[in-house]
Amino acid sequence: MRIYLSGPMSGVPEHNFPAFNAYAARLRGRGYTVVNPVEINPDATMSWEQCLRADIKALCDCDGIALMPGWERSKGAQLEQHVAHRLGLNILYVTDLLK
């Protein structure tokens, strides 16, 4: 299953890159194909809108979205979840996938 990793970045130290990369590695270890927005947009100086455009494009090619803890406090992750839901993608939670 190809899953898009979604969670908070704005306002989080280091844009939460360490957590994204750690979750991506663990999920890949479980056999998932992970689309990690950190790998799509490694330049932390890009605008929020530039990153979101690339992220939404990548999300559309996935089977599901994996929501990280705190996703509900992120306007970008909320939008990604909404798009995934409207496209009929599987809505998953990282914590459930790693149990």
Secondary structure, DSSP 8 states (H G I E B T S, - for coil): -EEEEE---TTSGGGGHHHHHHHHHHHHHTT-EEE-HHHH---TTS-HHHHHHHHHHHHTT-SEEEE-TTGGG-HHHHHHHHHHHHTT-EEEEHHHHT-
